[in-house]
Amino acid sequence: MKLYHDFTTQNEIDLEYNFALTVPEVKDWADFYVKQSAAARSNLDCTLDVRYGPTMDETVDIFPAKDPSSPVMVFIHGGYWYSFSSKEFSMVANGLVGHGITVAVMNYTLCPKATVSEITRQSRSLIAWLHREAVNYNADPSRIFVSGHSAGGQQVAMLSGTDWSGDYGLPDDVIKGGVAISGIHDLRALPYSYLQPSLQLTHEVIIRESPCLNVPTSGPPLLISCGAKETSEIQRLANEYHQARQANGLGGELLVQDGKHHYSAIEGLNDGSSALCKAVTDFMVRCE
């Protein structure tokens, strides 16, 4: 019996979705994130743990650019919605702030304490908060961008399909563009994987929170990226979601990063001279 696409066993699914199995040096990459993030908090101006919502986990770390009218890039971390925090990903500010971009690294409540739908609500709340408060952090509320990695890439996609005017009273174009890196754009395989005890996904959440099943007909352009050394599933999801958006007339680009695997796919955001940083900053210019 097929569980999802051509997969018939949990082991087959885990080999595609348990990224630690595909990258032997995964601990080295985790250490890299922590070290570079600590350096960002030490070397850059920052305001940490700013509350954007009512719960204790709804905080954001802000790294302001010098220009008071700078664009702001929100970054939503990965970890399959159940691990990590904003602190392991301060490093993305190392590459972007030097380009005159204010960076806001989001923290959120993890599964299973929260559902994926609750995390999406928190992400949307951060955008609404940032639209009100950006001016206090050297950022222009009319120049909000969003980015994310892995589970955070799924969140970027969900934000791009939000009814901002109807649900939040915000401009329809409150988000000018998004960058979804290694996104989990379809959740239907995950209940059959090692992740289900942590995520506790229901059918309703899977359908509601799978970007591939909820492609909007309007919204900001997205730069959808993955590494050339990622699993075939992550590469397929990036391609299929990009194609589905194009079919709906949405703007965007697909970027496959040569030589990058799941954990190195965001490495370039730590370095302002990297190919990824250039691709992201150039994309932001084209979106405005």
Contacts in CASP RR format, 6 or more apart in sequence:
PFRMAT RR
TARGET T0000
AUTHOR 0000-0000-0000
METHOD contacts of the structure
MODEL  1
MKLYHDFTTQNEIDLEYNFALTVPEVKDWADFYVKQSAAARSNLDCTLDV
RYGPTMDETVDIFPAKDPSSPVMVFIHGGYWYSFSSKEFSMVANGLVGHG
ITVAVMNYTLCPKATVSEITRQSRSLIAWLHREAVNYNADPSRIFVSGHS
AGGQQVAMLSGTDWSGDYGLPDDVIKGGVAISGIHDLRALPYSYLQPSLQ
LTHEVIIRESPCLNVPTSGPPLLISCGAKETSEIQRLANEYHQARQANGL
GGELLVQDGKHHYSAIEGLNDGSSALCKAVTDFMVRCE
1 8 0 8 1.000
2 8 0 8 1.000
3 9 0 8 1.000
3 10 0 8 1.000
3 13 0 8 1.000
3 189 0 8 1.000
3 192 0 8 1.000
4 13 0 8 1.000
4 188 0 8 1.000
4 189 0 8 1.000
4 192 0 8 1.000
5 189 0 8 1.000
7 13 0 8 1.000
7 16 0 8 1.000
7 189 0 8 1.000
7 192 0 8 1.000
10 192 0 8 1.000
10 193 0 8 1.000
10 194 0 8 1.000
13 189 0 8 1.000
13 192 0 8 1.000
13 193 0 8 1.000
14 21 0 8 1.000
14 193 0 8 1.000
14 194 0 8 1.000
15 21 0 8 1.000
15 22 0 8 1.000
15 231 0 8 1.000
16 189 0 8 1.000
16 231 0 8 1.000
16 232 0 8 1.000
16 233 0 8 1.000
16 234 0 8 1.000
17 189 0 8 1.000
17 190 0 8 1.000
17 193 0 8 1.000
17 195 0 8 1.000
17 231 0 8 1.000
17 233 0 8 1.000
18 193 0 8 1.000
18 194 0 8 1.000
19 26 0 8 1.000
19 150 0 8 1.000
19 230 0 8 1.000
19 231 0 8 1.000
19 261 0 8 1.000
19 262 0 8 1.000
19 263 0 8 1.000
20 26 0 8 1.000
22 230 0 8 1.000
22 231 0 8 1.000
22 261 0 8 1.000
22 262 0 8 1.000
23 29 0 8 1.000
23 261 0 8 1.000
23 262 0 8 1.000
23 263 0 8 1.000
26 263 0 8 1.000
29 263 0 8 1.000
29 264 0 8 1.000
30 88 0 8 1.000
30 263 0 8 1.000
32 267 0 8 1.000
33 88 0 8 1.000
33 89 0 8 1.000
33 91 0 8 1.000
34 88 0 8 1.000
36 90 0 8 1.000
36 91 0 8 1.000
36 94 0 8 1.000
36 270 0 8 1.000
37 87 0 8 1.000
37 88 0 8 1.000
37 89 0 8 1.000
37 90 0 8 1.000
37 91 0 8 1.000
38 90 0 8 1.000
39 91 0 8 1.000
39 94 0 8 1.000
40 46 0 8 1.000
40 63 0 8 1.000
40 90 0 8 1.000
40 91 0 8 1.000
40 92 0 8 1.000
40 93 0 8 1.000
40 94 0 8 1.000
41 48 0 8 1.000
41 61 0 8 1.000
41 87 0 8 1.000
41 90 0 8 1.000
43 94 0 8 1.000
44 63 0 8 1.000
44 93 0 8 1.000
44 94 0 8 1.000
44 97 0 8 1.000
45 63 0 8 1.000
45 64 0 8 1.000
46 61 0 8 1.000
46 62 0 8 1.000
46 63 0 8 1.000
46 64 0 8 1.000
46 90 0 8 1.000
46 93 0 8 1.000
47 61 0 8 1.000
47 62 0 8 1.000
47 64 0 8 1.000
47 137 0 8 1.000
48 59 0 8 1.000
48 61 0 8 1.000
48 62 0 8 1.000
49 59 0 8 1.000
49 61 0 8 1.000
49 107 0 8 1.000
50 59 0 8 1.000
50 60 0 8 1.000
50 61 0 8 1.000
50 62 0 8 1.000
51 58 0 8 1.000
51 59 0 8 1.000
52 58 0 8 1.000
52 59 0 8 1.000
52 60 0 8 1.000
52 125 0 8 1.000
52 126 0 8 1.000
52 129 0 8 1.000
52 130 0 8 1.000
52 133 0 8 1.000
53 122 0 8 1.000
53 125 0 8 1.000
53 126 0 8 1.000
53 129 0 8 1.000
55 109 0 8 1.000
55 122 0 8 1.000
57 107 0 8 1.000
57 108 0 8 1.000
57 109 0 8 1.000
57 110 0 8 1.000
57 114 0 8 1.000
57 122 0 8 1.000
58 107 0 8 1.000
58 108 0 8 1.000
58 109 0 8 1.000
58 122 0 8 1.000
58 125 0 8 1.000
58 126 0 8 1.000
59 86 0 8 1.000
59 107 0 8 1.000
60 86 0 8 1.000
60 104 0 8 1.000
60 105 0 8 1.000
60 106 0 8 1.000
60 107 0 8 1.000
60 126 0 8 1.000
60 129 0 8 1.000
60 130 0 8 1.000
61 86 0 8 1.000
61 87 0 8 1.000
61 90 0 8 1.000
61 104 0 8 1.000
61 105 0 8 1.000
61 107 0 8 1.000
62 102 0 8 1.000
62 103 0 8 1.000
62 104 0 8 1.000
62 105 0 8 1.000
62 137 0 8 1.000
63 90 0 8 1.000
63 93 0 8 1.000
63 97 0 8 1.000
63 102 0 8 1.000
63 103 0 8 1.000
63 104 0 8 1.000
63 105 0 8 1.000
64 70 0 8 1.000
64 97 0 8 1.000
64 102 0 8 1.000
64 137 0 8 1.000
64 138 0 8 1.000
64 139 0 8 1.000
65 97 0 8 1.000
65 98 0 8 1.000
65 100 0 8 1.000
65 101 0 8 1.000
65 102 0 8 1.000
65 138 0 8 1.000
65 139 0 8 1.000
66 100 0 8 1.000
66 138 0 8 1.000
67 100 0 8 1.000
67 138 0 8 1.000
68 135 0 8 1.000
68 138 0 8 1.000
69 138 0 8 1.000
69 140 0 8 1.000
69 143 0 8 1.000
70 100 0 8 1.000
70 101 0 8 1.000
70 102 0 8 1.000
70 138 0 8 1.000
70 139 0 8 1.000
70 140 0 8 1.000
70 143 0 8 1.000
71 100 0 8 1.000
71 101 0 8 1.000
71 102 0 8 1.000
71 139 0 8 1.000
71 140 0 8 1.000
71 143 0 8 1.000
71 144 0 8 1.000
71 145 0 8 1.000
71 176 0 8 1.000
71 284 0 8 1.000
71 288 0 8 1.000
72 101 0 8 1.000
72 102 0 8 1.000
72 103 0 8 1.000
72 104 0 8 1.000
72 130 0 8 1.000
72 134 0 8 1.000
72 137 0 8 1.000
72 139 0 8 1.000
72 140 0 8 1.000
72 143 0 8 1.000
72 144 0 8 1.000
72 145 0 8 1.000
73 92 0 8 1.000
73 96 0 8 1.000
73 101 0 8 1.000
73 102 0 8 1.000
73 103 0 8 1.000
73 104 0 8 1.000
73 145 0 8 1.000
73 146 0 8 1.000
73 147 0 8 1.000
73 280 0 8 1.000
73 284 0 8 1.000
74 104 0 8 1.000
74 105 0 8 1.000
74 106 0 8 1.000
74 126 0 8 1.000
74 127 0 8 1.000
74 130 0 8 1.000
74 144 0 8 1.000
74 145 0 8 1.000
74 146 0 8 1.000
74 147 0 8 1.000
75 89 0 8 1.000
75 92 0 8 1.000
75 103 0 8 1.000
75 104 0 8 1.000
75 105 0 8 1.000
75 106 0 8 1.000
75 147 0 8 1.000
75 148 0 8 1.000
75 149 0 8 1.000
75 269 0 8 1.000
76 106 0 8 1.000
76 108 0 8 1.000
76 123 0 8 1.000
76 146 0 8 1.000
76 147 0 8 1.000
76 148 0 8 1.000
76 149 0 8 1.000
76 151 0 8 1.000
76 152 0 8 1.000
76 153 0 8 1.000
76 155 0 8 1.000
76 156 0 8 1.000
77 84 0 8 1.000
77 85 0 8 1.000
77 86 0 8 1.000
77 88 0 8 1.000
77 89 0 8 1.000
77 105 0 8 1.000
77 106 0 8 1.000
77 148 0 8 1.000
77 149 0 8 1.000
77 151 0 8 1.000
77 152 0 8 1.000
78 84 0 8 1.000
78 89 0 8 1.000
78 148 0 8 1.000
78 149 0 8 1.000
78 150 0 8 1.000
78 151 0 8 1.000
78 152 0 8 1.000
78 153 0 8 1.000
79 150 0 8 1.000
79 151 0 8 1.000
80 111 0 8 1.000
80 150 0 8 1.000
80 151 0 8 1.000
80 184 0 8 1.000
80 195 0 8 1.000
80 198 0 8 1.000
80 199 0 8 1.000
81 110 0 8 1.000
81 111 0 8 1.000
81 116 0 8 1.000
81 119 0 8 1.000
81 151 0 8 1.000
81 199 0 8 1.000
82 110 0 8 1.000
82 111 0 8 1.000
82 112 0 8 1.000
82 195 0 8 1.000
82 198 0 8 1.000
82 199 0 8 1.000
83 110 0 8 1.000
85 107 0 8 1.000
86 105 0 8 1.000
86 106 0 8 1.000
86 107 0 8 1.000
87 107 0 8 1.000
89 105 0 8 1.000
89 149 0 8 1.000
90 105 0 8 1.000
91 269 0 8 1.000
91 270 0 8 1.000
92 103 0 8 1.000
92 105 0 8 1.000
92 147 0 8 1.000
92 266 0 8 1.000
92 269 0 8 1.000
92 270 0 8 1.000
93 103 0 8 1.000
93 105 0 8 1.000
94 269 0 8 1.000
94 270 0 8 1.000
94 271 0 8 1.000
94 272 0 8 1.000
95 268 0 8 1.000
95 269 0 8 1.000
95 270 0 8 1.000
95 271 0 8 1.000
95 272 0 8 1.000
95 274 0 8 1.000
95 277 0 8 1.000
96 103 0 8 1.000
96 269 0 8 1.000
96 272 0 8 1.000
96 277 0 8 1.000
96 280 0 8 1.000
96 281 0 8 1.000
97 103 0 8 1.000
98 272 0 8 1.000
99 272 0 8 1.000
99 277 0 8 1.000
99 281 0 8 1.000
101 281 0 8 1.000
101 284 0 8 1.000
102 134 0 8 1.000
102 137 0 8 1.000
102 138 0 8 1.000
102 139 0 8 1.000
104 126 0 8 1.000
104 130 0 8 1.000
104 137 0 8 1.000
104 139 0 8 1.000
106 122 0 8 1.000
106 123 0 8 1.000
106 126 0 8 1.000
108 114 0 8 1.000
108 119 0 8 1.000
108 122 0 8 1.000
108 123 0 8 1.000
109 118 0 8 1.000
109 119 0 8 1.000
109 122 0 8 1.000
111 119 0 8 1.000
111 198 0 8 1.000
111 199 0 8 1.000
111 200 0 8 1.000
112 197 0 8 1.000
112 198 0 8 1.000
112 199 0 8 1.000
112 200 0 8 1.000
114 122 0 8 1.000
115 200 0 8 1.000
115 205 0 8 1.000
116 154 0 8 1.000
116 187 0 8 1.000
116 199 0 8 1.000
116 201 0 8 1.000
116 205 0 8 1.000
116 209 0 8 1.000
117 205 0 8 1.000
117 208 0 8 1.000
117 209 0 8 1.000
119 155 0 8 1.000
120 155 0 8 1.000
120 158 0 8 1.000
120 159 0 8 1.000
120 209 0 8 1.000
123 155 0 8 1.000
123 158 0 8 1.000
123 159 0 8 1.000
124 159 0 8 1.000
124 162 0 8 1.000
124 167 0 8 1.000
124 168 0 8 1.000
127 144 0 8 1.000
127 146 0 8 1.000
127 159 0 8 1.000
127 162 0 8 1.000
127 164 0 8 1.000
127 168 0 8 1.000
127 170 0 8 1.000
127 174 0 8 1.000
127 175 0 8 1.000
128 168 0 8 1.000
128 170 0 8 1.000
130 139 0 8 1.000
130 141 0 8 1.000
130 144 0 8 1.000
131 141 0 8 1.000
131 144 0 8 1.000
131 170 0 8 1.000
131 174 0 8 1.000
132 141 0 8 1.000
134 140 0 8 1.000
134 141 0 8 1.000
134 144 0 8 1.000
135 141 0 8 1.000
142 171 0 8 1.000
142 176 0 8 1.000
143 176 0 8 1.000
143 288 0 8 1.000
144 174 0 8 1.000
144 175 0 8 1.000
144 176 0 8 1.000
145 175 0 8 1.000
145 176 0 8 1.000
145 177 0 8 1.000
145 178 0 8 1.000
145 179 0 8 1.000
145 284 0 8 1.000
145 287 0 8 1.000
146 155 0 8 1.000
146 156 0 8 1.000
146 159 0 8 1.000
146 160 0 8 1.000
146 175 0 8 1.000
146 177 0 8 1.000
146 178 0 8 1.000
146 179 0 8 1.000
147 153 0 8 1.000
147 156 0 8 1.000
147 178 0 8 1.000
147 179 0 8 1.000
147 180 0 8 1.000
147 181 0 8 1.000
147 269 0 8 1.000
147 280 0 8 1.000
148 155 0 8 1.000
148 156 0 8 1.000
148 179 0 8 1.000
148 180 0 8 1.000
148 181 0 8 1.000
148 183 0 8 1.000
148 266 0 8 1.000
149 181 0 8 1.000
149 182 0 8 1.000
149 183 0 8 1.000
149 265 0 8 1.000
149 266 0 8 1.000
150 181 0 8 1.000
150 182 0 8 1.000
150 183 0 8 1.000
150 184 0 8 1.000
150 262 0 8 1.000
151 183 0 8 1.000
151 184 0 8 1.000
152 180 0 8 1.000
152 183 0 8 1.000
153 180 0 8 1.000
153 181 0 8 1.000
153 182 0 8 1.000
153 183 0 8 1.000
153 184 0 8 1.000
153 185 0 8 1.000
154 180 0 8 1.000
154 183 0 8 1.000
154 184 0 8 1.000
154 185 0 8 1.000
154 187 0 8 1.000
154 209 0 8 1.000
154 211 0 8 1.000
156 178 0 8 1.000
156 179 0 8 1.000
156 180 0 8 1.000
156 183 0 8 1.000
156 222 0 8 1.000
157 180 0 8 1.000
157 183 0 8 1.000
157 185 0 8 1.000
157 211 0 8 1.000
157 222 0 8 1.000
157 241 0 8 1.000
158 209 0 8 1.000
158 211 0 8 1.000
158 214 0 8 1.000
159 175 0 8 1.000
159 178 0 8 1.000
160 175 0 8 1.000
160 177 0 8 1.000
160 178 0 8 1.000
160 216 0 8 1.000
160 219 0 8 1.000
160 220 0 8 1.000
160 222 0 8 1.000
161 214 0 8 1.000
161 216 0 8 1.000
161 219 0 8 1.000
162 168 0 8 1.000
164 170 0 8 1.000
164 171 0 8 1.000
164 172 0 8 1.000
164 174 0 8 1.000
164 175 0 8 1.000
165 171 0 8 1.000
165 172 0 8 1.000
168 174 0 8 1.000
172 218 0 8 1.000
172 219 0 8 1.000
173 219 0 8 1.000
173 220 0 8 1.000
175 219 0 8 1.000
175 220 0 8 1.000
176 220 0 8 1.000
176 284 0 8 1.000
176 287 0 8 1.000
176 288 0 8 1.000
177 220 0 8 1.000
177 221 0 8 1.000
177 222 0 8 1.000
177 223 0 8 1.000
177 283 0 8 1.000
177 284 0 8 1.000
177 287 0 8 1.000
178 220 0 8 1.000
178 221 0 8 1.000
178 222 0 8 1.000
178 223 0 8 1.000
178 287 0 8 1.000
179 222 0 8 1.000
179 223 0 8 1.000
179 225 0 8 1.000
179 280 0 8 1.000
179 283 0 8 1.000
180 222 0 8 1.000
180 223 0 8 1.000
180 224 0 8 1.000
180 225 0 8 1.000
180 241 0 8 1.000
181 225 0 8 1.000
181 226 0 8 1.000
181 265 0 8 1.000
181 266 0 8 1.000
182 225 0 8 1.000
182 226 0 8 1.000
182 227 0 8 1.000
182 230 0 8 1.000
182 234 0 8 1.000
182 238 0 8 1.000
182 262 0 8 1.000
182 265 0 8 1.000
182 266 0 8 1.000
183 224 0 8 1.000
183 226 0 8 1.000
183 234 0 8 1.000
183 237 0 8 1.000
183 238 0 8 1.000
184 190 0 8 1.000
184 234 0 8 1.000
184 237 0 8 1.000
185 210 0 8 1.000
185 211 0 8 1.000
185 212 0 8 1.000
185 237 0 8 1.000
185 238 0 8 1.000
185 240 0 8 1.000
185 241 0 8 1.000
186 210 0 8 1.000
186 211 0 8 1.000
186 212 0 8 1.000
186 213 0 8 1.000
186 237 0 8 1.000
186 240 0 8 1.000
187 201 0 8 1.000
187 205 0 8 1.000
187 206 0 8 1.000
187 209 0 8 1.000
187 210 0 8 1.000
188 206 0 8 1.000
188 210 0 8 1.000
189 233 0 8 1.000
190 196 0 8 1.000
190 199 0 8 1.000
190 201 0 8 1.000
190 206 0 8 1.000
191 199 0 8 1.000
191 201 0 8 1.000
191 206 0 8 1.000
207 213 0 8 1.000
208 214 0 8 1.000
211 241 0 8 1.000
212 237 0 8 1.000
212 240 0 8 1.000
212 241 0 8 1.000
212 244 0 8 1.000
215 241 0 8 1.000
215 244 0 8 1.000
215 245 0 8 1.000
215 247 0 8 1.000
215 248 0 8 1.000
215 250 0 8 1.000
216 248 0 8 1.000
216 250 0 8 1.000
217 248 0 8 1.000
217 249 0 8 1.000
217 250 0 8 1.000
218 250 0 8 1.000
219 250 0 8 1.000
220 287 0 8 1.000
221 250 0 8 1.000
221 251 0 8 1.000
221 252 0 8 1.000
221 253 0 8 1.000
221 283 0 8 1.000
221 286 0 8 1.000
221 287 0 8 1.000
222 242 0 8 1.000
222 245 0 8 1.000
222 250 0 8 1.000
222 251 0 8 1.000
222 252 0 8 1.000
222 253 0 8 1.000
223 252 0 8 1.000
223 253 0 8 1.000
223 255 0 8 1.000
223 279 0 8 1.000
223 280 0 8 1.000
223 283 0 8 1.000
224 238 0 8 1.000
224 241 0 8 1.000
224 242 0 8 1.000
224 245 0 8 1.000
224 252 0 8 1.000
224 253 0 8 1.000
224 254 0 8 1.000
224 255 0 8 1.000
225 238 0 8 1.000
225 254 0 8 1.000
225 255 0 8 1.000
225 256 0 8 1.000
225 257 0 8 1.000
225 265 0 8 1.000
225 276 0 8 1.000
225 279 0 8 1.000
226 234 0 8 1.000
226 235 0 8 1.000
226 237 0 8 1.000
226 238 0 8 1.000
226 256 0 8 1.000
226 257 0 8 1.000
226 265 0 8 1.000
227 234 0 8 1.000
227 235 0 8 1.000
227 256 0 8 1.000
227 257 0 8 1.000
227 258 0 8 1.000
227 259 0 8 1.000
227 260 0 8 1.000
227 261 0 8 1.000
227 262 0 8 1.000
227 264 0 8 1.000
227 265 0 8 1.000
228 235 0 8 1.000
228 256 0 8 1.000
228 257 0 8 1.000
228 258 0 8 1.000
228 259 0 8 1.000
228 260 0 8 1.000
229 259 0 8 1.000
229 260 0 8 1.000
229 261 0 8 1.000
230 260 0 8 1.000
230 261 0 8 1.000
230 262 0 8 1.000
230 265 0 8 1.000
231 262 0 8 1.000
234 262 0 8 1.000
235 256 0 8 1.000
238 254 0 8 1.000
238 256 0 8 1.000
239 254 0 8 1.000
242 252 0 8 1.000
242 254 0 8 1.000
245 251 0 8 1.000
245 252 0 8 1.000
246 252 0 8 1.000
253 283 0 8 1.000
255 279 0 8 1.000
257 265 0 8 1.000
257 275 0 8 1.000
257 276 0 8 1.000
260 267 0 8 1.000
266 276 0 8 1.000
267 274 0 8 1.000
267 276 0 8 1.000
268 274 0 8 1.000
268 275 0 8 1.000
268 276 0 8 1.000
268 277 0 8 1.000
269 276 0 8 1.000
269 277 0 8 1.000
269 280 0 8 1.000
271 277 0 8 1.000
272 278 0 8 1.000
END
